[in-house]
Amino acid sequence: MAIAPAARRLTADEYFALDLPERHIQLINGEIVVTFAVLRHDRISLWIWRQLARWCESEAGDGEAGTAVAVHLDDRNVYGPDVWWVRHDRIPSRDATKIVGPTDLAVEVRSQSTWRYDLGTKKRVYEAAGLAELWLVDTKADVVLAFRRSSAASPVFDVELELAVGDTLTTPLLPELSIDVADLFDR
């Protein structure tokens, strides 16, 4: 199925009314954007998902981790984060077709077709929508850019980290989760 650029910007309702394949198509500022990912992108995304899913099932764990679901953020933005996590009280119903509002954690793995959006528009919209934490996984530089709020009351991402091989990725959202950045990029 070929997607032609829209002559006008779409609303989220118009986006959901289209007959689109489930994966790799997002609405960014009213424009349909198709993600073209390479195999390493998928390997890293699935590896991160496995780490989060294992944590959810551990004694310290909580919530649910998932991949590529429509996250309806506002009237012009419906994203499909590569990996996401929500607290137990925000787990979508079994027959949900989308998540309304931000997840608690969103992970975007670099794709040549969407990286500029991840660093710009998507980061800004995630932040404005109240996302607690965003990981941008740069497979070209082998670094993870982590953006988080120092407290739930913070209106912006006021903590920014750049983690490279040799560093460990942790988050206050998921106590005891520890990701060796070298292991993450060894895919």
KOLVEXLO-472995 format. One record per residue: x, y, z of N, C-alpha, C in turn. Coordinates in nm, 2 decimals, always signed. Atoms other than C-alpha are relative to their C-alpha. Example, Ala and Ser with C-alpha at 12.3 -4.5 7.8 and 13.67 -1.06 7.14 Angstrom:
BEGIN
nxx:nyy:nzz:caxx:cayy:cazz:cxx:cyy:czz
+0.09:-0.12:+0.00:+1.23:-0.45:+0.78:+0.09:+0.12:+0.00
-0.09:-0.11:+0.00:+1.37:-0.11:+0.71:-0.08:+0.11:+0.08
! end
This chain:
BEGIN
nxx:nyy:nzz:caxx:cayy:cazz:cxx:cyy:czz
+0.08:-0.12:+0.00:+0.00:+0.00:+0.00:+0.09:+0.12:+0.00
-0.08:-0.12:+0.00:+0.15:+0.33:-0.10:-0.08:+0.12:+0.06
+0.06:-0.11:-0.07:+0.08:+0.64:+0.11:+0.05:+0.13:-0.07
-0.03:-0.13:+0.06:+0.08:+0.97:-0.07:+0.00:+0.11:+0.10
+0.01:-0.11:-0.09:+0.16:+1.29:+0.12:-0.14:+0.07:-0.01
+0.13:-0.07:+0.00:-0.16:+1.46:+0.23:+0.02:+0.14:-0.05
+0.00:-0.14:+0.04:-0.24:+1.79:+0.06:-0.03:+0.09:+0.11
+0.02:-0.09:-0.12:-0.36:+1.92:+0.39:+0.03:-0.09:+0.12
-0.03:+0.08:-0.13:-0.29:+1.82:+0.75:-0.12:-0.07:+0.05
+0.12:+0.08:-0.05:-0.51:+1.55:+0.90:-0.01:+0.02:+0.15
+0.02:+0.01:-0.14:-0.66:+1.53:+1.24:+0.02:-0.14:+0.04
-0.01:+0.14:-0.05:-0.62:+1.23:+1.46:-0.12:-0.08:-0.03
+0.12:+0.08:+0.04:-0.98:+1.13:+1.39:+0.00:-0.04:-0.14
-0.01:+0.04:+0.14:-0.92:+1.14:+1.02:+0.11:-0.11:-0.02
-0.10:+0.10:+0.00:-0.60:+0.94:+1.07:-0.05:-0.14:+0.04
+0.05:+0.13:-0.04:-0.78:+0.67:+1.26:-0.11:-0.06:-0.09
+0.10:+0.04:+0.09:-1.05:+0.66:+1.00:+0.06:-0.07:-0.13
-0.06:+0.06:+0.11:-0.80:+0.56:+0.73:+0.03:-0.15:+0.02
-0.03:+0.14:+0.00:-0.74:+0.20:+0.64:+0.16:-0.02:-0.02
-0.14:+0.00:+0.01:-0.37:+0.19:+0.73:+0.05:-0.13:+0.07
-0.06:+0.12:-0.07:-0.14:-0.11:+0.82:+0.03:+0.05:+0.14
-0.02:-0.03:-0.14:-0.08:-0.13:+1.19:+0.14:+0.06:+0.04
-0.14:-0.04:-0.04:+0.30:-0.07:+1.21:+0.06:+0.10:-0.09
-0.09:-0.08:+0.07:+0.53:+0.20:+1.11:-0.06:+0.12:-0.07
+0.07:-0.12:+0.05:+0.28:+0.48:+1.02:-0.04:+0.08:+0.11
+0.03:-0.09:-0.11:+0.25:+0.78:+1.24:-0.06:+0.13:-0.06
+0.05:-0.13:+0.03:+0.07:+1.11:+1.24:+0.08:+0.10:+0.08
-0.09:-0.10:-0.06:+0.32:+1.39:+1.31:-0.04:+0.14:-0.05
+0.05:-0.13:+0.03:+0.18:+1.74:+1.32:-0.10:+0.00:-0.12
+0.10:+0.01:+0.11:-0.10:+1.63:+1.09:+0.04:-0.07:-0.13
-0.05:+0.07:+0.12:+0.12:+1.46:+0.84:+0.03:-0.15:+0.02
-0.03:+0.14:-0.01:+0.14:+1.09:+0.77:+0.15:-0.02:-0.03
-0.14:+0.03:+0.02:+0.50:+0.97:+0.82:+0.02:-0.15:+0.01
-0.02:+0.14:+0.00:+0.61:+0.62:+0.73:+0.15:-0.02:+0.05
-0.14:+0.03:-0.05:+0.91:+0.47:+0.92:+0.05:-0.12:-0.09
-0.07:+0.10:+0.07:+1.16:+0.27:+0.72:+0.12:-0.04:+0.09
-0.11:+0.05:-0.10:+1.37:+0.07:+0.97:+0.08:-0.11:-0.06
-0.09:+0.11:+0.03:+1.67:-0.15:+0.92:-0.01:-0.11:+0.10
+0.00:+0.11:-0.10:+1.72:-0.48:+1.09:+0.05:+0.03:+0.13
-0.06:-0.03:-0.13:+1.94:-0.34:+1.36:-0.10:+0.08:+0.08
+0.11:-0.07:-0.07:+1.66:-0.10:+1.45:-0.09:-0.10:+0.08
+0.09:+0.09:-0.06:+1.43:-0.39:+1.51:+0.06:-0.09:+0.11
-0.07:+0.08:-0.10:+1.69:-0.60:+1.70:+0.01:+0.08:+0.13
-0.02:-0.08:-0.12:+1.76:-0.31:+1.94:-0.14:+0.03:+0.06
+0.13:-0.02:-0.05:+1.39:-0.23:+1.98:-0.05:-0.12:+0.08
+0.05:+0.12:-0.06:+1.30:-0.59:+2.06:+0.09:-0.03:+0.13
-0.08:+0.02:-0.12:+1.60:-0.62:+2.30:-0.04:+0.09:+0.12
+0.05:-0.09:-0.10:+1.49:-0.31:+2.49:-0.13:-0.05:+0.06
+0.13:+0.05:-0.04:+1.13:-0.45:+2.50:+0.02:-0.12:+0.10
-0.02:+0.12:-0.08:+1.26:-0.78:+2.64:+0.05:+0.04:+0.14
-0.05:-0.04:-0.13:+1.45:-0.60:+2.92:-0.11:+0.06:+0.08
+0.12:-0.06:-0.07:+1.14:-0.40:+3.01:-0.10:-0.10:+0.05
+0.10:+0.11:-0.03:+0.91:-0.70:+3.00:+0.05:-0.09:+0.11
-0.06:+0.08:-0.11:+1.15:-0.90:+3.22:-0.01:+0.07:+0.13
+0.01:-0.08:-0.13:+1.16:-0.62:+3.47:-0.15:+0.00:+0.05
+0.14:+0.00:-0.04:+0.77:-0.60:+3.47:-0.03:-0.13:+0.07
+0.04:+0.13:-0.06:+0.76:-0.97:+3.56:+0.09:-0.03:+0.12
-0.08:+0.02:-0.11:+1.03:-0.94:+3.82:-0.06:+0.04:+0.14
+0.05:-0.03:-0.14:+0.98:-0.90:+4.20:-0.01:+0.15:+0.01
+0.01:-0.15:+0.00:+1.05:-0.52:+4.16:-0.09:+0.06:-0.10
+0.07:-0.04:+0.12:+0.84:-0.50:+3.85:-0.14:+0.05:+0.02
+0.13:-0.06:+0.00:+0.52:-0.32:+3.77:-0.03:+0.04:-0.14
+0.05:-0.05:+0.13:+0.31:-0.23:+3.47:+0.01:-0.09:-0.12
+0.00:+0.08:+0.12:+0.33:-0.34:+3.11:+0.09:+0.08:-0.10
-0.08:-0.05:+0.11:+0.58:-0.29:+2.83:-0.05:-0.05:-0.13
+0.05:+0.04:+0.13:+0.49:-0.31:+2.46:+0.08:+0.07:-0.11
-0.06:-0.05:+0.12:+0.59:-0.22:+2.11:-0.11:+0.05:-0.10
+0.07:-0.05:+0.11:+0.45:-0.02:+1.82:-0.15:+0.00:+0.01
+0.15:-0.02:-0.01:+0.10:+0.08:+1.93:-0.03:+0.15:-0.03
+0.03:-0.14:+0.03:-0.08:+0.40:+1.83:-0.02:+0.07:+0.13
+0.01:-0.08:-0.12:-0.04:+0.66:+2.10:-0.05:+0.13:-0.04
+0.08:-0.12:+0.04:-0.30:+0.93:+2.06:+0.04:+0.12:+0.09
-0.05:-0.11:-0.09:-0.13:+1.25:+2.20:-0.09:+0.12:+0.00
+0.08:-0.12:+0.02:-0.34:+1.53:+2.06:-0.07:-0.01:-0.13
+0.08:+0.00:+0.13:-0.56:+1.63:+1.76:+0.09:-0.02:-0.12
-0.08:+0.01:+0.12:-0.26:+1.63:+1.52:+0.12:-0.10:+0.01
-0.12:+0.09:-0.02:-0.02:+1.37:+1.67:-0.04:-0.14:+0.06
+0.02:+0.14:-0.04:-0.05:+0.99:+1.69:+0.13:-0.07:-0.03
-0.14:+0.06:+0.01:+0.29:+0.83:+1.75:-0.01:-0.15:+0.02
-0.02:+0.14:-0.02:+0.40:+0.47:+1.74:+0.14:-0.03:+0.06
-0.13:+0.02:-0.05:+0.69:+0.45:+1.98:+0.05:-0.14:-0.02
-0.05:+0.13:+0.03:+0.92:+0.16:+1.91:-0.02:-0.09:+0.12
+0.03:+0.08:-0.13:+0.89:+0.05:+2.28:-0.07:+0.10:+0.09
+0.07:-0.08:-0.10:+0.67:+0.18:+2.56:-0.02:-0.08:+0.12
+0.03:+0.06:-0.13:+0.60:+0.12:+2.92:-0.10:+0.09:+0.07
+0.10:-0.08:-0.09:+0.30:+0.22:+3.15:+0.00:-0.07:+0.14
+0.03:+0.05:-0.13:+0.24:+0.18:+3.52:-0.12:-0.10:+0.00
+0.11:+0.09:+0.00:+0.00:-0.09:+3.63:-0.14:+0.06:+0.00
+0.13:-0.07:+0.00:-0.28:+0.16:+3.68:-0.04:+0.06:-0.13
+0.02:-0.06:+0.13:-0.25:+0.27:+3.32:+0.00:-0.11:-0.11
+0.00:+0.11:+0.10:-0.24:-0.07:+3.14:-0.13:+0.00:-0.08
+0.12:+0.00:+0.09:-0.47:-0.06:+2.84:-0.08:-0.13:+0.01
+0.09:+0.12:-0.01:-0.77:-0.30:+2.83:+0.05:-0.10:-0.11
-0.05:+0.11:+0.09:-0.71:-0.63:+2.64:-0.04:+0.03:-0.14
+0.05:-0.02:+0.14:-0.91:-0.51:+2.34:+0.02:+0.15:-0.05
-0.03:-0.14:+0.04:-0.77:-0.15:+2.33:+0.07:+0.00:-0.14
-0.06:-0.01:+0.13:-0.67:-0.04:+1.98:+0.11:+0.11:+0.00
-0.09:-0.11:-0.02:-0.47:+0.26:+2.10:+0.02:+0.04:+0.14
-0.01:-0.06:-0.13:-0.34:+0.44:+2.40:-0.03:+0.15:-0.01
+0.04:-0.14:+0.00:-0.49:+0.78:+2.47:+0.08:+0.07:+0.10
-0.09:-0.07:-0.09:-0.24:+1.02:+2.62:+0.14:-0.07:+0.00
-0.14:+0.06:+0.01:+0.13:+0.96:+2.67:+0.01:-0.13:+0.09
-0.04:+0.11:-0.08:+0.27:+0.63:+2.80:+0.09:+0.07:+0.11
-0.09:-0.05:-0.11:+0.50:+0.67:+3.11:+0.14:+0.01:-0.06
-0.13:+0.00:+0.06:+0.81:+0.58:+2.91:-0.02:-0.03:-0.15
+0.00:+0.03:+0.15:+0.86:+0.60:+2.53:+0.14:-0.01:-0.04
-0.13:+0.02:+0.06:+1.16:+0.47:+2.34:-0.01:+0.01:-0.15
-0.01:-0.01:+0.14:+1.24:+0.58:+1.99:+0.14:-0.04:-0.05
-0.13:+0.04:+0.05:+1.52:+0.40:+1.81:+0.02:+0.06:-0.14
-0.03:-0.08:+0.12:+1.69:+0.59:+1.53:-0.04:-0.08:-0.13
+0.03:+0.04:+0.14:+1.54:+0.54:+1.18:+0.04:+0.11:-0.09
-0.04:-0.11:+0.08:+1.68:+0.74:+0.90:-0.12:+0.08:-0.05
+0.12:-0.08:+0.05:+1.33:+0.84:+0.79:-0.07:+0.08:+0.11
+0.08:-0.07:-0.11:+1.21:+0.97:+1.13:+0.09:+0.06:+0.11
-0.09:-0.05:-0.11:+1.52:+1.07:+1.34:-0.02:+0.15:+0.02
+0.02:-0.15:-0.01:+1.47:+1.44:+1.27:-0.13:+0.03:+0.08
+0.13:-0.02:-0.07:+1.11:+1.41:+1.40:+0.02:-0.04:+0.15
-0.02:+0.04:-0.14:+1.23:+1.22:+1.71:+0.07:+0.10:+0.08
-0.08:-0.11:-0.07:+1.48:+1.49:+1.80:-0.08:+0.13:+0.02
+0.07:-0.13:+0.01:+1.24:+1.78:+1.72:-0.14:-0.01:+0.05
+0.14:+0.00:-0.02:+0.87:+1.76:+1.69:-0.05:-0.10:+0.10
+0.05:+0.11:-0.09:+0.81:+1.43:+1.86:+0.04:+0.02:+0.15
-0.05:-0.03:-0.13:+1.03:+1.52:+2.16:-0.09:+0.11:+0.06
+0.08:-0.11:-0.05:+0.84:+1.85:+2.20:-0.14:-0.03:+0.03
+0.14:+0.04:-0.02:+0.50:+1.70:+2.17:-0.01:-0.10:+0.12
+0.00:+0.09:-0.12:+0.58:+1.41:+2.41:+0.01:+0.08:+0.13
-0.03:-0.08:-0.12:+0.71:+1.67:+2.66:-0.13:+0.08:+0.04
+0.12:-0.08:-0.02:+0.40:+1.89:+2.62:-0.12:-0.08:+0.05
+0.11:+0.09:-0.04:+0.17:+1.59:+2.66:+0.01:-0.06:+0.14
-0.02:+0.05:-0.13:+0.32:+1.50:+2.99:+0.08:-0.13:+0.02
-0.08:+0.12:-0.01:+0.54:+1.20:+2.91:+0.10:+0.02:+0.11
-0.09:+0.00:-0.11:+0.75:+1.12:+3.21:+0.15:-0.01:-0.04
-0.14:+0.03:+0.04:+1.06:+0.99:+3.03:+0.00:-0.05:-0.15
-0.02:+0.03:+0.14:+1.18:+0.96:+2.67:+0.15:-0.05:-0.02
-0.14:+0.05:+0.04:+1.48:+0.75:+2.54:+0.00:+0.01:-0.15
-0.03:-0.01:+0.14:+1.61:+0.84:+2.20:+0.13:-0.08:-0.02
-0.11:+0.10:+0.02:+1.84:+0.55:+2.09:+0.06:+0.03:-0.13
-0.07:-0.04:+0.12:+2.09:+0.68:+1.84:+0.10:-0.11:-0.05
-0.08:+0.11:+0.05:+2.22:+0.38:+1.65:+0.12:+0.04:-0.09
-0.11:-0.05:+0.08:+2.45:+0.59:+1.44:+0.12:+0.04:+0.09
-0.11:-0.04:-0.10:+2.65:+0.73:+1.74:+0.01:-0.10:+0.12
+0.01:+0.09:-0.12:+2.57:+0.44:+1.98:+0.00:+0.07:+0.13
+0.03:-0.07:-0.13:+2.44:+0.67:+2.25:-0.15:+0.00:+0.02
+0.14:-0.01:-0.03:+2.11:+0.69:+2.43:-0.02:+0.14:+0.06
+0.03:-0.13:-0.05:+1.97:+1.03:+2.49:-0.13:-0.02:+0.09
+0.11:+0.02:-0.09:+1.74:+1.02:+2.80:-0.05:+0.13:+0.05
+0.06:-0.12:-0.05:+1.50:+1.30:+2.88:-0.10:-0.04:+0.10
+0.10:+0.03:-0.10:+1.30:+1.30:+3.20:-0.03:+0.12:+0.08
+0.04:-0.10:-0.10:+1.13:+1.51:+3.46:+0.06:-0.03:+0.13
-0.05:+0.03:-0.13:+1.30:+1.55:+3.79:-0.10:-0.03:+0.11
+0.11:+0.04:-0.09:+0.96:+1.52:+3.96:-0.13:+0.00:-0.09
+0.13:+0.01:+0.08:+0.60:+1.45:+3.84:-0.05:+0.14:-0.02
+0.05:-0.13:+0.02:+0.53:+1.82:+3.89:+0.08:+0.09:-0.10
-0.08:-0.08:+0.10:+0.80:+1.94:+3.65:-0.07:+0.01:-0.13
+0.07:-0.02:+0.13:+0.64:+2.09:+3.34:+0.08:-0.04:-0.12
-0.08:+0.03:+0.11:+0.93:+2.00:+3.12:+0.10:-0.11:+0.03
-0.11:+0.09:-0.02:+1.21:+1.75:+3.07:+0.11:+0.08:+0.05
-0.11:-0.08:-0.06:+1.46:+1.91:+3.31:+0.12:-0.08:+0.03
-0.12:+0.09:-0.01:+1.70:+1.61:+3.32:+0.03:-0.05:-0.14
-0.04:+0.05:+0.13:+1.89:+1.53:+3.01:+0.13:-0.08:+0.01
-0.11:+0.08:-0.01:+2.14:+1.25:+2.99:+0.05:-0.05:-0.14
-0.05:+0.06:+0.12:+2.37:+1.12:+2.71:+0.09:-0.12:+0.05
-0.07:+0.12:-0.05:+2.48:+0.76:+2.78:+0.06:-0.07:-0.12
-0.07:+0.07:+0.11:+2.74:+0.58:+2.57:+0.05:-0.13:+0.05
-0.05:+0.13:-0.03:+2.91:+0.24:+2.57:+0.09:+0.03:+0.13
-0.07:-0.02:-0.12:+3.06:+0.20:+2.92:-0.09:+0.05:+0.11
+0.10:-0.06:-0.10:+2.75:+0.37:+3.09:-0.11:-0.11:+0.02
+0.12:+0.08:-0.03:+2.45:+0.21:+3.25:-0.12:+0.09:+0.00
+0.12:-0.07:+0.01:+2.10:+0.32:+3.17:-0.09:-0.04:+0.11
+0.09:+0.03:-0.10:+1.87:+0.34:+3.47:-0.11:+0.11:+0.00
+0.10:-0.10:+0.00:+1.55:+0.52:+3.54:-0.08:-0.01:+0.14
+0.08:+0.01:-0.12:+1.36:+0.62:+3.86:-0.14:-0.06:-0.02
+0.13:+0.05:+0.03:+1.04:+0.50:+3.69:+0.00:-0.16:+0.02
-0.01:+0.15:-0.01:+1.16:+0.13:+3.70:+0.12:-0.03:+0.09
-0.10:+0.03:-0.10:+1.36:+0.07:+4.02:+0.07:-0.13:-0.03
-0.08:+0.12:+0.01:+1.64:-0.19:+3.99:+0.01:-0.04:-0.15
-0.03:+0.03:+0.14:+1.62:-0.19:+3.61:+0.14:+0.06:-0.04
-0.14:-0.05:+0.03:+1.98:-0.16:+3.48:+0.03:-0.05:-0.14
-0.03:+0.04:+0.14:+2.07:-0.16:+3.11:+0.14:+0.04:-0.03
-0.13:-0.03:+0.04:+2.43:-0.19:+3.01:+0.00:+0.06:-0.15
+0.01:-0.06:+0.13:+2.46:+0.05:+2.71:+0.08:-0.08:-0.11
-0.08:+0.08:+0.09:+2.73:-0.17:+2.55:-0.08:-0.12:-0.05
+0.08:+0.11:+0.04:+2.49:-0.47:+2.56:-0.11:+0.04:-0.09
+0.11:-0.05:+0.08:+2.21:-0.26:+2.41:+0.05:+0.02:-0.15
-0.04:-0.03:+0.14:+2.42:-0.16:+2.10:+0.07:-0.12:-0.06
-0.06:+0.12:+0.05:+2.57:-0.51:+2.06:-0.10:-0.09:-0.07
+0.10:+0.07:+0.08:+2.30:-0.61:+1.82:+0.03:+0.00:-0.15
! end
